[in-house]
Amino acid sequence: MSRVEPERQSVNRERPVGNRPAGELSLSGPRPNGRKEATAEDDQLIAWALRGRTEAYGELVRRYQDRLFNALNGFLGSPEDALDVTQEAFLSAWQALDGFKGGSRFYTWLYRIAMNLAIDLRRRQKPTGSLDLADDDIAQPPDPSPDADPQAALQRDEDVARVRQALMRVSEEHRMVLVLKDFEGMKYEEIAQVLEVPIGTIRSRLHRARLELRSVLERQEASESPTTE
């Protein structure tokens, strides 16, 4: 099926996704709340795009660009690289749209494309070394509770920054599964689809990933603590 080739999809990081100029594609009714509704609308947009309605694919870009960018930024640790990969992922997905069979959600399929591009980018760059795993009990990454106290909010921001810094020192394989589960909130089944490995592998990999992240955080804390003579 021949399709009109669109211009390179531009991910706009300066305006809200929902602000559409007049005349652009607008689906009737409210935004879908559940996954089934979102999947049905995505499938309709894909069908329209395959018929040559490029504005339908533009709606998919607007729907998922922020979520994909944030996930890639967590994995790559660079907003510039994340933006480049986000744009490249949407372009690659458009070019391969004929091959989308609907066996998974569109975003899961898109994320797999984006993650492969991100891994390729990391391999072209200087690799980041990982630290040895700890044999301690499993621990979750810090998850501070909301607090209206400005001082607590500042501490919360510092905690988030500390976790992100530690995340970039975790091995690539472990960082990937941490981003998908703890940052993206994906289910094990979805992660297994993205990474194309069994669910049991995802569970064990996540266990080791959290151990490694804890080890990195503990080393960071030790290095930041003042030494006493």
mmCIF file of the C-alpha atoms, coordinates in Angstrom:
data_MODEL
# 
_entry.id   MODEL 
# 
loop_
_atom_site.group_PDB 
_atom_site.id 
_atom_site.type_symbol 
_atom_site.label_atom_id 
_atom_site.label_alt_id 
_atom_site.label_comp_id 
_atom_site.label_asym_id 
_atom_site.label_entity_id 
_atom_site.label_seq_id 
_atom_site.pdbx_PDB_ins_code 
_atom_site.Cartn_x 
_atom_site.Cartn_y 
_atom_site.Cartn_z 
_atom_site.occupancy 
_atom_site.B_iso_or_equiv 
_atom_site.pdbx_formal_charge 
_atom_site.auth_seq_id 
_atom_site.auth_comp_id 
_atom_site.auth_asym_id 
_atom_site.auth_atom_id 
_atom_site.pdbx_PDB_model_num 
ATOM 1   C CA . MET A 1 1   ? 0.000   0.000   0.000  1.00 0.00 ? 1   MET A CA 1 
ATOM 2   C CA . SER A 1 2   ? 1.447   3.318   -1.047 1.00 0.00 ? 2   SER A CA 1 
ATOM 3   C CA . ARG A 1 3   ? 1.356   6.194   1.398  1.00 0.00 ? 3   ARG A CA 1 
ATOM 4   C CA . VAL A 1 4   ? 2.184   9.847   1.218  1.00 0.00 ? 4   VAL A CA 1 
ATOM 5   C CA . GLU A 1 5   ? 5.557   10.356  2.885  1.00 0.00 ? 5   GLU A CA 1 
ATOM 6   C CA . PRO A 1 6   ? 5.159   12.968  5.629  1.00 0.00 ? 6   PRO A CA 1 
ATOM 7   C CA . GLU A 1 7   ? 7.706   15.496  6.665  1.00 0.00 ? 7   GLU A CA 1 
ATOM 8   C CA . ARG A 1 8   ? 9.927   14.455  9.580  1.00 0.00 ? 8   ARG A CA 1 
ATOM 9   C CA . GLN A 1 9   ? 7.728   14.420  12.654 1.00 0.00 ? 9   GLN A CA 1 
ATOM 10  C CA . SER A 1 10  ? 8.858   17.167  14.996 1.00 0.00 ? 10  SER A CA 1 
ATOM 11  C CA . VAL A 1 11  ? 8.522   16.603  18.726 1.00 0.00 ? 11  VAL A CA 1 
ATOM 12  C CA . ASN A 1 12  ? 7.615   19.920  20.269 1.00 0.00 ? 12  ASN A CA 1 
ATOM 13  C CA . ARG A 1 13  ? 8.985   20.229  23.807 1.00 0.00 ? 13  ARG A CA 1 
ATOM 14  C CA . GLU A 1 14  ? 7.736   23.797  24.294 1.00 0.00 ? 14  GLU A CA 1 
ATOM 15  C CA . ARG A 1 15  ? 3.953   23.508  24.013 1.00 0.00 ? 15  ARG A CA 1 
ATOM 16  C CA . PRO A 1 16  ? 1.404   21.173  25.592 1.00 0.00 ? 16  PRO A CA 1 
ATOM 17  C CA . VAL A 1 17  ? 0.516   18.167  23.497 1.00 0.00 ? 17  VAL A CA 1 
ATOM 18  C CA . GLY A 1 18  ? -3.177  18.923  23.741 1.00 0.00 ? 18  GLY A CA 1 
ATOM 19  C CA . ASN A 1 19  ? -3.011  22.384  22.096 1.00 0.00 ? 19  ASN A CA 1 
ATOM 20  C CA . ARG A 1 20  ? -3.901  21.581  18.504 1.00 0.00 ? 20  ARG A CA 1 
ATOM 21  C CA . PRO A 1 21  ? -4.228  24.277  15.836 1.00 0.00 ? 21  PRO A CA 1 
ATOM 22  C CA . ALA A 1 22  ? -7.691  24.630  14.345 1.00 0.00 ? 22  ALA A CA 1 
ATOM 23  C CA . GLY A 1 23  ? -8.445  22.247  11.520 1.00 0.00 ? 23  GLY A CA 1 
ATOM 24  C CA . GLU A 1 24  ? -6.237  19.381  12.711 1.00 0.00 ? 24  GLU A CA 1 
ATOM 25  C CA . LEU A 1 25  ? -7.600  15.877  13.253 1.00 0.00 ? 25  LEU A CA 1 
ATOM 26  C CA . SER A 1 26  ? -9.876  15.684  16.262 1.00 0.00 ? 26  SER A CA 1 
ATOM 27  C CA . LEU A 1 27  ? -11.466 12.458  17.402 1.00 0.00 ? 27  LEU A CA 1 
ATOM 28  C CA . SER A 1 28  ? -15.084 12.742  18.443 1.00 0.00 ? 28  SER A CA 1 
ATOM 29  C CA . GLY A 1 29  ? -15.871 12.346  22.140 1.00 0.00 ? 29  GLY A CA 1 
ATOM 30  C CA . PRO A 1 30  ? -13.657 12.663  25.226 1.00 0.00 ? 30  PRO A CA 1 
ATOM 31  C CA . ARG A 1 31  ? -10.154 11.338  25.566 1.00 0.00 ? 31  ARG A CA 1 
ATOM 32  C CA . PRO A 1 32  ? -10.044 7.588   26.295 1.00 0.00 ? 32  PRO A CA 1 
ATOM 33  C CA . ASN A 1 33  ? -9.506  6.694   29.920 1.00 0.00 ? 33  ASN A CA 1 
ATOM 34  C CA . GLY A 1 34  ? -8.820  2.966   29.787 1.00 0.00 ? 34  GLY A CA 1 
ATOM 35  C CA . ARG A 1 35  ? -6.219  1.001   27.872 1.00 0.00 ? 35  ARG A CA 1 
ATOM 36  C CA . LYS A 1 36  ? -8.827  -0.727  25.714 1.00 0.00 ? 36  LYS A CA 1 
ATOM 37  C CA . GLU A 1 37  ? -10.311 2.595   24.622 1.00 0.00 ? 37  GLU A CA 1 
ATOM 38  C CA . ALA A 1 38  ? -6.866  4.037   23.913 1.00 0.00 ? 38  ALA A CA 1 
ATOM 39  C CA . THR A 1 39  ? -5.902  0.951   21.895 1.00 0.00 ? 39  THR A CA 1 
ATOM 40  C CA . ALA A 1 40  ? -9.099  1.174   19.852 1.00 0.00 ? 40  ALA A CA 1 
ATOM 41  C CA . GLU A 1 41  ? -8.477  4.837   19.050 1.00 0.00 ? 41  GLU A CA 1 
ATOM 42  C CA . ASP A 1 42  ? -4.834  4.129   18.207 1.00 0.00 ? 42  ASP A CA 1 
ATOM 43  C CA . ASP A 1 43  ? -5.918  1.381   15.825 1.00 0.00 ? 43  ASP A CA 1 
ATOM 44  C CA . GLN A 1 44  ? -8.340  3.771   14.121 1.00 0.00 ? 44  GLN A CA 1 
ATOM 45  C CA . LEU A 1 45  ? -5.634  6.429   13.773 1.00 0.00 ? 45  LEU A CA 1 
ATOM 46  C CA . ILE A 1 46  ? -3.250  3.860   12.289 1.00 0.00 ? 46  ILE A CA 1 
ATOM 47  C CA . ALA A 1 47  ? -5.899  2.747   9.797  1.00 0.00 ? 47  ALA A CA 1 
ATOM 48  C CA . TRP A 1 48  ? -6.429  6.346   8.731  1.00 0.00 ? 48  TRP A CA 1 
ATOM 49  C CA . ALA A 1 49  ? -2.691  6.952   8.458  1.00 0.00 ? 49  ALA A CA 1 
ATOM 50  C CA . LEU A 1 50  ? -2.279  3.895   6.242  1.00 0.00 ? 50  LEU A CA 1 
ATOM 51  C CA . ARG A 1 51  ? -4.887  5.383   3.928  1.00 0.00 ? 51  ARG A CA 1 
ATOM 52  C CA . GLY A 1 52  ? -2.747  8.482   3.526  1.00 0.00 ? 52  GLY A CA 1 
ATOM 53  C CA . ARG A 1 53  ? -4.133  10.731  6.260  1.00 0.00 ? 53  ARG A CA 1 
ATOM 54  C CA . THR A 1 54  ? -0.863  11.959  7.698  1.00 0.00 ? 54  THR A CA 1 
ATOM 55  C CA . GLU A 1 55  ? -2.680  14.118  10.243 1.00 0.00 ? 55  GLU A CA 1 
ATOM 56  C CA . ALA A 1 56  ? -3.820  10.890  11.897 1.00 0.00 ? 56  ALA A CA 1 
ATOM 57  C CA . TYR A 1 57  ? -0.223  9.890   12.481 1.00 0.00 ? 57  TYR A CA 1 
ATOM 58  C CA . GLY A 1 58  ? 0.441   13.402  13.742 1.00 0.00 ? 58  GLY A CA 1 
ATOM 59  C CA . GLU A 1 59  ? -2.202  12.752  16.389 1.00 0.00 ? 59  GLU A CA 1 
ATOM 60  C CA . LEU A 1 60  ? -0.316  9.623   17.487 1.00 0.00 ? 60  LEU A CA 1 
ATOM 61  C CA . VAL A 1 61  ? 2.856   11.705  17.746 1.00 0.00 ? 61  VAL A CA 1 
ATOM 62  C CA . ARG A 1 62  ? 1.129   14.287  19.920 1.00 0.00 ? 62  ARG A CA 1 
ATOM 63  C CA . ARG A 1 63  ? -0.424  11.546  22.036 1.00 0.00 ? 63  ARG A CA 1 
ATOM 64  C CA . TYR A 1 64  ? 2.833   9.790   22.913 1.00 0.00 ? 64  TYR A CA 1 
ATOM 65  C CA . GLN A 1 65  ? 5.704   12.215  22.308 1.00 0.00 ? 65  GLN A CA 1 
ATOM 66  C CA . ASP A 1 66  ? 6.052   13.436  25.904 1.00 0.00 ? 66  ASP A CA 1 
ATOM 67  C CA . ARG A 1 67  ? 5.816   9.980   27.429 1.00 0.00 ? 67  ARG A CA 1 
ATOM 68  C CA . LEU A 1 68  ? 8.385   8.560   25.024 1.00 0.00 ? 68  LEU A CA 1 
ATOM 69  C CA . PHE A 1 69  ? 10.742  11.506  25.489 1.00 0.00 ? 69  PHE A CA 1 
ATOM 70  C CA . ASN A 1 70  ? 10.633  11.209  29.290 1.00 0.00 ? 70  ASN A CA 1 
ATOM 71  C CA . ALA A 1 71  ? 11.324  7.470   29.177 1.00 0.00 ? 71  ALA A CA 1 
ATOM 72  C CA . LEU A 1 72  ? 14.246  7.905   26.789 1.00 0.00 ? 72  LEU A CA 1 
ATOM 73  C CA . ASN A 1 73  ? 15.628  10.754  28.860 1.00 0.00 ? 73  ASN A CA 1 
ATOM 74  C CA . GLY A 1 74  ? 15.617  8.436   31.877 1.00 0.00 ? 74  GLY A CA 1 
ATOM 75  C CA . PHE A 1 75  ? 17.507  5.807   29.901 1.00 0.00 ? 75  PHE A CA 1 
ATOM 76  C CA . LEU A 1 76  ? 19.967  8.049   28.038 1.00 0.00 ? 76  LEU A CA 1 
ATOM 77  C CA . GLY A 1 77  ? 20.451  10.749  30.678 1.00 0.00 ? 77  GLY A CA 1 
ATOM 78  C CA . SER A 1 78  ? 20.559  13.446  28.011 1.00 0.00 ? 78  SER A CA 1 
ATOM 79  C CA . PRO A 1 79  ? 17.564  15.563  26.906 1.00 0.00 ? 79  PRO A CA 1 
ATOM 80  C CA . GLU A 1 80  ? 19.255  16.297  23.582 1.00 0.00 ? 80  GLU A CA 1 
ATOM 81  C CA . ASP A 1 81  ? 19.866  12.633  22.810 1.00 0.00 ? 81  ASP A CA 1 
ATOM 82  C CA . ALA A 1 82  ? 16.380  11.726  24.031 1.00 0.00 ? 82  ALA A CA 1 
ATOM 83  C CA . LEU A 1 83  ? 14.825  14.298  21.706 1.00 0.00 ? 83  LEU A CA 1 
ATOM 84  C CA . ASP A 1 84  ? 16.823  13.035  18.715 1.00 0.00 ? 84  ASP A CA 1 
ATOM 85  C CA . VAL A 1 85  ? 15.891  9.421   19.400 1.00 0.00 ? 85  VAL A CA 1 
ATOM 86  C CA . THR A 1 86  ? 12.230  10.344  19.966 1.00 0.00 ? 86  THR A CA 1 
ATOM 87  C CA . GLN A 1 87  ? 12.047  12.024  16.576 1.00 0.00 ? 87  GLN A CA 1 
ATOM 88  C CA . GLU A 1 88  ? 13.896  9.183   14.878 1.00 0.00 ? 88  GLU A CA 1 
ATOM 89  C CA . ALA A 1 89  ? 11.610  6.614   16.525 1.00 0.00 ? 89  ALA A CA 1 
ATOM 90  C CA . PHE A 1 90  ? 8.452   8.279   15.245 1.00 0.00 ? 90  PHE A CA 1 
ATOM 91  C CA . LEU A 1 91  ? 9.933   8.529   11.755 1.00 0.00 ? 91  LEU A CA 1 
ATOM 92  C CA . SER A 1 92  ? 11.006  4.879   11.812 1.00 0.00 ? 92  SER A CA 1 
ATOM 93  C CA . ALA A 1 93  ? 7.599   3.825   13.109 1.00 0.00 ? 93  ALA A CA 1 
ATOM 94  C CA . TRP A 1 94  ? 5.904   5.723   10.279 1.00 0.00 ? 94  TRP A CA 1 
ATOM 95  C CA . GLN A 1 95  ? 8.087   4.056   7.696  1.00 0.00 ? 95  GLN A CA 1 
ATOM 96  C CA . ALA A 1 96  ? 7.315   0.629   9.187  1.00 0.00 ? 96  ALA A CA 1 
ATOM 97  C CA . LEU A 1 97  ? 3.638   1.264   9.914  1.00 0.00 ? 97  LEU A CA 1 
ATOM 98  C CA . ASP A 1 98  ? 2.542   -1.258  7.308  1.00 0.00 ? 98  ASP A CA 1 
ATOM 99  C CA . GLY A 1 99  ? 4.223   -3.919  9.429  1.00 0.00 ? 99  GLY A CA 1 
ATOM 100 C CA . PHE A 1 100 ? 2.313   -3.117  12.622 1.00 0.00 ? 100 PHE A CA 1 
ATOM 101 C CA . LYS A 1 101 ? 0.059   -6.142  13.104 1.00 0.00 ? 101 LYS A CA 1 
ATOM 102 C CA . GLY A 1 102 ? -1.731  -5.026  16.251 1.00 0.00 ? 102 GLY A CA 1 
ATOM 103 C CA . GLY A 1 103 ? -0.400  -7.890  18.361 1.00 0.00 ? 103 GLY A CA 1 
ATOM 104 C CA . SER A 1 104 ? 0.617   -5.346  21.010 1.00 0.00 ? 104 SER A CA 1 
ATOM 105 C CA . ARG A 1 105 ? -0.305  -1.780  21.891 1.00 0.00 ? 105 ARG A CA 1 
ATOM 106 C CA . PHE A 1 106 ? 1.024   0.861   19.505 1.00 0.00 ? 106 PHE A CA 1 
ATOM 107 C CA . TYR A 1 107 ? 3.075   2.480   22.272 1.00 0.00 ? 107 TYR A CA 1 
ATOM 108 C CA . THR A 1 108 ? 4.683   -0.853  23.170 1.00 0.00 ? 108 THR A CA 1 
ATOM 109 C CA . TRP A 1 109 ? 5.655   -1.343  19.532 1.00 0.00 ? 109 TRP A CA 1 
ATOM 110 C CA . LEU A 1 110 ? 6.884   2.261   19.272 1.00 0.00 ? 110 LEU A CA 1 
ATOM 111 C CA . TYR A 1 111 ? 8.882   1.923   22.498 1.00 0.00 ? 111 TYR A CA 1 
ATOM 112 C CA . ARG A 1 112 ? 10.639  -1.180  21.181 1.00 0.00 ? 112 ARG A CA 1 
ATOM 113 C CA . ILE A 1 113 ? 11.710  0.791   18.101 1.00 0.00 ? 113 ILE A CA 1 
ATOM 114 C CA . ALA A 1 114 ? 12.864  3.715   20.244 1.00 0.00 ? 114 ALA A CA 1 
ATOM 115 C CA . MET A 1 115 ? 14.787  1.501   22.643 1.00 0.00 ? 115 MET A CA 1 
ATOM 116 C CA . ASN A 1 116 ? 16.665  -0.196  19.802 1.00 0.00 ? 116 ASN A CA 1 
ATOM 117 C CA . LEU A 1 117 ? 17.628  3.236   18.477 1.00 0.00 ? 117 LEU A CA 1 
ATOM 118 C CA . ALA A 1 118 ? 18.706  4.344   21.961 1.00 0.00 ? 118 ALA A CA 1 
ATOM 119 C CA . ILE A 1 119 ? 20.865  1.248   22.397 1.00 0.00 ? 119 ILE A CA 1 
ATOM 120 C CA . ASP A 1 120 ? 22.499  1.853   19.011 1.00 0.00 ? 120 ASP A CA 1 
ATOM 121 C CA . LEU A 1 121 ? 23.224  5.437   20.055 1.00 0.00 ? 121 LEU A CA 1 
ATOM 122 C CA . ARG A 1 122 ? 24.752  4.313   23.352 1.00 0.00 ? 122 ARG A CA 1 
ATOM 123 C CA . ARG A 1 123 ? 26.996  1.853   21.537 1.00 0.00 ? 123 ARG A CA 1 
ATOM 124 C CA . ARG A 1 124 ? 28.294  4.628   19.310 1.00 0.00 ? 124 ARG A CA 1 
ATOM 125 C CA . GLN A 1 125 ? 29.071  6.699   22.371 1.00 0.00 ? 125 GLN A CA 1 
ATOM 126 C CA . LYS A 1 126 ? 31.533  6.002   25.143 1.00 0.00 ? 126 LYS A CA 1 
ATOM 127 C CA . PRO A 1 127 ? 30.043  3.199   27.259 1.00 0.00 ? 127 PRO A CA 1 
ATOM 128 C CA . THR A 1 128 ? 29.195  3.781   30.886 1.00 0.00 ? 128 THR A CA 1 
ATOM 129 C CA . GLY A 1 129 ? 30.708  1.219   33.246 1.00 0.00 ? 129 GLY A CA 1 
ATOM 130 C CA . SER A 1 130 ? 28.505  -0.623  35.682 1.00 0.00 ? 130 SER A CA 1 
ATOM 131 C CA . LEU A 1 131 ? 29.171  -1.456  39.284 1.00 0.00 ? 131 LEU A CA 1 
ATOM 132 C CA . ASP A 1 132 ? 29.153  -4.890  40.894 1.00 0.00 ? 132 ASP A CA 1 
ATOM 133 C CA . LEU A 1 133 ? 25.867  -6.175  42.229 1.00 0.00 ? 133 LEU A CA 1 
ATOM 134 C CA . ALA A 1 134 ? 25.267  -6.212  45.953 1.00 0.00 ? 134 ALA A CA 1 
ATOM 135 C CA . ASP A 1 135 ? 24.220  -9.394  47.758 1.00 0.00 ? 135 ASP A CA 1 
ATOM 136 C CA . ASP A 1 136 ? 21.944  -7.514  50.135 1.00 0.00 ? 136 ASP A CA 1 
ATOM 137 C CA . ASP A 1 137 ? 18.181  -7.775  50.389 1.00 0.00 ? 137 ASP A CA 1 
ATOM 138 C CA . ILE A 1 138 ? 16.173  -6.332  47.528 1.00 0.00 ? 138 ILE A CA 1 
ATOM 139 C CA . ALA A 1 139 ? 15.265  -2.677  47.880 1.00 0.00 ? 139 ALA A CA 1 
ATOM 140 C CA . GLN A 1 140 ? 13.044  -0.309  45.935 1.00 0.00 ? 140 GLN A CA 1 
ATOM 141 C CA . PRO A 1 141 ? 14.406  3.004   44.624 1.00 0.00 ? 141 PRO A CA 1 
ATOM 142 C CA . PRO A 1 142 ? 13.610  5.936   46.931 1.00 0.00 ? 142 PRO A CA 1 
ATOM 143 C CA . ASP A 1 143 ? 10.028  7.135   46.508 1.00 0.00 ? 143 ASP A CA 1 
ATOM 144 C CA . PRO A 1 144 ? 9.540   10.251  48.688 1.00 0.00 ? 144 PRO A CA 1 
ATOM 145 C CA . SER A 1 145 ? 5.979   11.092  49.717 1.00 0.00 ? 145 SER A CA 1 
ATOM 146 C CA . PRO A 1 146 ? 4.505   14.435  48.644 1.00 0.00 ? 146 PRO A CA 1 
ATOM 147 C CA . ASP A 1 147 ? 4.944   17.184  51.195 1.00 0.00 ? 147 ASP A CA 1 
ATOM 148 C CA . ALA A 1 148 ? 3.822   20.795  51.143 1.00 0.00 ? 148 ALA A CA 1 
ATOM 149 C CA . ASP A 1 149 ? 6.854   21.912  53.151 1.00 0.00 ? 149 ASP A CA 1 
ATOM 150 C CA . PRO A 1 150 ? 9.231   23.803  50.785 1.00 0.00 ? 150 PRO A CA 1 
ATOM 151 C CA . GLN A 1 151 ? 12.246  22.327  52.550 1.00 0.00 ? 151 GLN A CA 1 
ATOM 152 C CA . ALA A 1 152 ? 10.830  18.832  52.097 1.00 0.00 ? 152 ALA A CA 1 
ATOM 153 C CA . ALA A 1 153 ? 10.158  19.606  48.420 1.00 0.00 ? 153 ALA A CA 1 
ATOM 154 C CA . LEU A 1 154 ? 13.779  20.673  47.976 1.00 0.00 ? 154 LEU A CA 1 
ATOM 155 C CA . GLN A 1 155 ? 14.939  17.463  49.621 1.00 0.00 ? 155 GLN A CA 1 
ATOM 156 C CA . ARG A 1 156 ? 12.610  15.518  47.347 1.00 0.00 ? 156 ARG A CA 1 
ATOM 157 C CA . ASP A 1 157 ? 14.124  17.170  44.267 1.00 0.00 ? 157 ASP A CA 1 
ATOM 158 C CA . GLU A 1 158 ? 17.597  16.322  45.535 1.00 0.00 ? 158 GLU A CA 1 
ATOM 159 C CA . ASP A 1 159 ? 16.540  12.706  46.075 1.00 0.00 ? 159 ASP A CA 1 
ATOM 160 C CA . VAL A 1 160 ? 15.172  12.465  42.522 1.00 0.00 ? 160 VAL A CA 1 
ATOM 161 C CA . ALA A 1 161 ? 18.369  13.951  41.116 1.00 0.00 ? 161 ALA A CA 1 
ATOM 162 C CA . ARG A 1 162 ? 20.435  11.501  43.179 1.00 0.00 ? 162 ARG A CA 1 
ATOM 163 C CA . VAL A 1 163 ? 18.446  8.531   41.870 1.00 0.00 ? 163 VAL A CA 1 
ATOM 164 C CA . ARG A 1 164 ? 18.762  9.721   38.262 1.00 0.00 ? 164 ARG A CA 1 
ATOM 165 C CA . GLN A 1 165 ? 22.491  10.157  38.688 1.00 0.00 ? 165 GLN A CA 1 
ATOM 166 C CA . ALA A 1 166 ? 22.759  6.655   40.129 1.00 0.00 ? 166 ALA A CA 1 
ATOM 167 C CA . LEU A 1 167 ? 20.601  5.248   37.345 1.00 0.00 ? 167 LEU A CA 1 
ATOM 168 C CA . MET A 1 168 ? 23.142  6.350   34.748 1.00 0.00 ? 168 MET A CA 1 
ATOM 169 C CA . ARG A 1 169 ? 25.819  4.277   36.540 1.00 0.00 ? 169 ARG A CA 1 
ATOM 170 C CA . VAL A 1 170 ? 23.734  1.113   36.420 1.00 0.00 ? 170 VAL A CA 1 
ATOM 171 C CA . SER A 1 171 ? 24.414  -1.360  33.607 1.00 0.00 ? 171 SER A CA 1 
ATOM 172 C CA . GLU A 1 172 ? 22.515  -0.710  30.396 1.00 0.00 ? 172 GLU A CA 1 
ATOM 173 C CA . GLU A 1 173 ? 20.497  -3.926  30.651 1.00 0.00 ? 173 GLU A CA 1 
ATOM 174 C CA . HIS A 1 174 ? 19.415  -3.167  34.190 1.00 0.00 ? 174 HIS A CA 1 
ATOM 175 C CA . ARG A 1 175 ? 18.754  0.507   33.529 1.00 0.00 ? 175 ARG A CA 1 
ATOM 176 C CA . MET A 1 176 ? 16.406  -0.443  30.712 1.00 0.00 ? 176 MET A CA 1 
ATOM 177 C CA . VAL A 1 177 ? 14.194  -2.655  32.847 1.00 0.00 ? 177 VAL A CA 1 
ATOM 178 C CA . LEU A 1 178 ? 14.207  -0.139  35.726 1.00 0.00 ? 178 LEU A CA 1 
ATOM 179 C CA . VAL A 1 179 ? 13.004  2.632   33.421 1.00 0.00 ? 179 VAL A CA 1 
ATOM 180 C CA . LEU A 1 180 ? 10.255  0.447   31.967 1.00 0.00 ? 180 LEU A CA 1 
ATOM 181 C CA . LYS A 1 181 ? 8.939   -0.825  35.317 1.00 0.00 ? 181 LYS A CA 1 
ATOM 182 C CA . ASP A 1 182 ? 9.662   1.854   37.906 1.00 0.00 ? 182 ASP A CA 1 
ATOM 183 C CA . PHE A 1 183 ? 9.520   4.973   35.719 1.00 0.00 ? 183 PHE A CA 1 
ATOM 184 C CA . GLU A 1 184 ? 7.116   3.968   32.933 1.00 0.00 ? 184 GLU A CA 1 
ATOM 185 C CA . GLY A 1 185 ? 4.981   1.755   35.146 1.00 0.00 ? 185 GLY A CA 1 
ATOM 186 C CA . MET A 1 186 ? 4.654   -0.960  32.513 1.00 0.00 ? 186 MET A CA 1 
ATOM 187 C CA . LYS A 1 187 ? 3.311   -4.388  33.392 1.00 0.00 ? 187 LYS A CA 1 
ATOM 188 C CA . TYR A 1 188 ? 5.613   -7.397  33.226 1.00 0.00 ? 188 TYR A CA 1 
ATOM 189 C CA . GLU A 1 189 ? 3.821   -8.612  30.101 1.00 0.00 ? 189 GLU A CA 1 
ATOM 190 C CA . GLU A 1 190 ? 4.437   -5.306  28.310 1.00 0.00 ? 190 GLU A CA 1 
ATOM 191 C CA . ILE A 1 191 ? 8.100   -5.231  29.321 1.00 0.00 ? 191 ILE A CA 1 
ATOM 192 C CA . ALA A 1 192 ? 8.484   -8.772  28.025 1.00 0.00 ? 192 ALA A CA 1 
ATOM 193 C CA . GLN A 1 193 ? 7.046   -7.638  24.683 1.00 0.00 ? 193 GLN A CA 1 
ATOM 194 C CA . VAL A 1 194 ? 9.364   -4.634  24.470 1.00 0.00 ? 194 VAL A CA 1 
ATOM 195 C CA . LEU A 1 195 ? 12.513  -6.558  25.386 1.00 0.00 ? 195 LEU A CA 1 
ATOM 196 C CA . GLU A 1 196 ? 11.385  -9.790  23.698 1.00 0.00 ? 196 GLU A CA 1 
ATOM 197 C CA . VAL A 1 197 ? 12.311  -12.009 26.653 1.00 0.00 ? 197 VAL A CA 1 
ATOM 198 C CA . PRO A 1 198 ? 10.197  -14.265 28.939 1.00 0.00 ? 198 PRO A CA 1 
ATOM 199 C CA . ILE A 1 199 ? 8.372   -12.748 31.898 1.00 0.00 ? 199 ILE A CA 1 
ATOM 200 C CA . GLY A 1 200 ? 10.456  -14.838 34.299 1.00 0.00 ? 200 GLY A CA 1 
ATOM 201 C CA . THR A 1 201 ? 13.595  -13.235 32.887 1.00 0.00 ? 201 THR A CA 1 
ATOM 202 C CA . ILE A 1 202 ? 12.082  -9.794  33.425 1.00 0.00 ? 202 ILE A CA 1 
ATOM 203 C CA . ARG A 1 203 ? 11.345  -10.553 37.085 1.00 0.00 ? 203 ARG A CA 1 
ATOM 204 C CA . SER A 1 204 ? 14.848  -11.810 37.833 1.00 0.00 ? 204 SER A CA 1 
ATOM 205 C CA . ARG A 1 205 ? 16.468  -8.999  35.846 1.00 0.00 ? 205 ARG A CA 1 
ATOM 206 C CA . LEU A 1 206 ? 14.426  -6.408  37.732 1.00 0.00 ? 206 LEU A CA 1 
ATOM 207 C CA . HIS A 1 207 ? 15.477  -7.972  41.036 1.00 0.00 ? 207 HIS A CA 1 
ATOM 208 C CA . ARG A 1 208 ? 19.157  -7.699  40.089 1.00 0.00 ? 208 ARG A CA 1 
ATOM 209 C CA . ALA A 1 209 ? 18.645  -4.212  38.676 1.00 0.00 ? 209 ALA A CA 1 
ATOM 210 C CA . ARG A 1 210 ? 17.209  -2.914  41.951 1.00 0.00 ? 210 ARG A CA 1 
ATOM 211 C CA . LEU A 1 211 ? 20.091  -4.471  43.842 1.00 0.00 ? 211 LEU A CA 1 
ATOM 212 C CA . GLU A 1 212 ? 22.581  -2.768  41.577 1.00 0.00 ? 212 GLU A CA 1 
ATOM 213 C CA . LEU A 1 213 ? 20.805  0.570   41.885 1.00 0.00 ? 213 LEU A CA 1 
ATOM 214 C CA . ARG A 1 214 ? 20.829  0.234   45.664 1.00 0.00 ? 214 ARG A CA 1 
ATOM 215 C CA . SER A 1 215 ? 24.545  -0.529  45.582 1.00 0.00 ? 215 SER A CA 1 
ATOM 216 C CA . VAL A 1 216 ? 25.236  2.564   43.484 1.00 0.00 ? 216 VAL A CA 1 
ATOM 217 C CA . LEU A 1 217 ? 23.113  4.754   45.767 1.00 0.00 ? 217 LEU A CA 1 
ATOM 218 C CA . GLU A 1 218 ? 24.931  3.476   48.845 1.00 0.00 ? 218 GLU A CA 1 
ATOM 219 C CA . ARG A 1 219 ? 28.315  4.174   47.248 1.00 0.00 ? 219 ARG A CA 1 
ATOM 220 C CA . GLN A 1 220 ? 27.173  7.653   46.261 1.00 0.00 ? 220 GLN A CA 1 
ATOM 221 C CA . GLU A 1 221 ? 25.992  8.357   49.804 1.00 0.00 ? 221 GLU A CA 1 
ATOM 222 C CA . ALA A 1 222 ? 29.266  7.102   51.241 1.00 0.00 ? 222 ALA A CA 1 
ATOM 223 C CA . SER A 1 223 ? 31.292  9.299   48.894 1.00 0.00 ? 223 SER A CA 1 
ATOM 224 C CA . GLU A 1 224 ? 29.161  12.362  49.753 1.00 0.00 ? 224 GLU A CA 1 
ATOM 225 C CA . SER A 1 225 ? 29.368  11.880  53.518 1.00 0.00 ? 225 SER A CA 1 
ATOM 226 C CA . PRO A 1 226 ? 32.002  14.002  55.273 1.00 0.00 ? 226 PRO A CA 1 
ATOM 227 C CA . THR A 1 227 ? 34.959  11.980  56.539 1.00 0.00 ? 227 THR A CA 1 
ATOM 228 C CA . THR A 1 228 ? 35.840  12.134  60.204 1.00 0.00 ? 228 THR A CA 1 
ATOM 229 C CA . GLU A 1 229 ? 39.394  11.942  61.453 1.00 0.00 ? 229 GLU A CA 1 
# 
